[in-house]
Amino acid sequence: MRQRLAVLLTLGAFLCVLCGFAQGQGGSTGESVSHAQVGDDRDEEPAGESQDGTRNPGATQIKAAFLSKFGDFVEWPPAAFAGAGEPFVIGVLGAAALVAELERVAAGRTVQGRPITVRRLEKEDKLEGLHVLFIGEDQRERLPKVLGEAAGRALLTVTEVPEPLAAGSMINFVSEAGRVRFDIALPPAERSRLRISARLLAVARKVVKS
């Protein structure tokens, strides 16, 4: 329970940053936006106990929490959903520990009024029906192929490897000063007809515009 509370507190801080920036800055975007730190854990370290006994969330938990929230700050074209009752589907390729955590975090949650479904992907699985695709670091060798297949689809691609934005990823997790951050590339998102909210751009470490 303490571990789950810590993750929820991290998410709450993330949302407070988004709301505070929107109120104070009027939604401007770019690399000069707030570099607020949205995570507190080193990628290489597991979750551990803080001095007050609360269990600190590890990088895997923070990434899973972000994946469950990114959809609230992205606009998909209407054709991306077959009907009003269609779920919001997050596909995960590789990253076994993260997909297990994401299933736990996303249970009972919704994105834009749609229930979240987490789909574990195998190497040959198709991308149809997905709205978010997370590609784990253990799939680095397949990254160009998978991103090539995703290109042009109304599909938010998220990765966690060095310099993937040039390959077509839209959001990439990075570690900076021991904290989980993320970079955003707008061109592939725009080509896929996705609109990323200025509030999400505001807390990215870096925003690539061209």
FENNOR-V475308 format. One record per backbone hydrogen bond with DSSP energy under -1.0 kcal/mol. CO is the residue of the C=O (numbers start at 0). NH is the residue of the N-H. E is the energy in kcal/mol with one decimal. If there is no record, write none. Layout:
co/nh/e
CO/NH/E
CO/NH/E
This chain:
co/nh/e
0/4/-2.3
1/5/-2.2
2/6/-1.7
3/7/-2.3
4/8/-2.4
5/9/-1.9
6/10/-2.3
7/11/-2.5
8/12/-2.3
9/13/-2.1
10/14/-2.5
11/15/-2.2
12/16/-2.1
13/17/-1.9
14/18/-2.7
15/19/-2.9
16/20/-2.4
17/21/-2.2
18/22/-2.0
19/23/-2.1
20/24/-3.0
29/32/-1.5
41/44/-1.3
47/55/-3.6
49/52/-1.8
53/49/-2.6
57/61/-2.1
58/62/-2.7
59/63/-2.2
60/64/-2.3
61/65/-2.5
62/66/-2.6
63/67/-1.7
65/68/-1.4
65/69/-2.4
68/71/-1.9
69/72/-2.3
70/73/-1.0
72/196/-3.3
74/194/-2.0
76/79/-2.3
77/80/-1.7
82/85/-1.4
87/116/-2.8
88/130/-2.8
88/131/-1.8
89/118/-2.8
90/133/-3.0
91/120/-2.8
92/135/-2.9
94/98/-2.5
95/99/-1.7
96/100/-1.8
97/101/-2.9
98/102/-2.2
99/103/-1.4
100/104/-2.8
101/105/-3.0
105/108/-2.4
108/115/-2.1
110/113/-1.8
113/110/-2.8
114/87/-2.6
116/89/-2.9
118/91/-2.4
121/124/-1.5
126/129/-1.7
130/155/-2.5
131/90/-3.2
132/157/-3.0
133/92/-2.8
135/138/-2.1
136/139/-1.5
138/141/-1.2
139/142/-1.1
141/145/-2.6
142/146/-2.9
143/147/-1.9
144/148/-1.9
145/149/-1.8
146/150/-1.4
149/152/-2.1
152/154/-2.4
155/132/-3.0
156/169/-1.1
156/170/-2.0
157/134/-2.5
158/172/-2.8
163/166/-1.4
163/168/-1.4
164/167/-1.2
169/184/-2.8
170/158/-2.4
171/182/-2.5
173/180/-3.0
175/178/-1.5
178/175/-2.5
180/173/-2.3
181/204/-2.9
182/171/-2.2
183/207/-3.2
185/189/-2.8
186/190/-2.3
187/191/-1.1
188/193/-2.8
189/192/-1.5
194/74/-2.8
196/200/-2.1
197/201/-1.9
200/203/-1.2
205/183/-2.6
207/185/-3.1
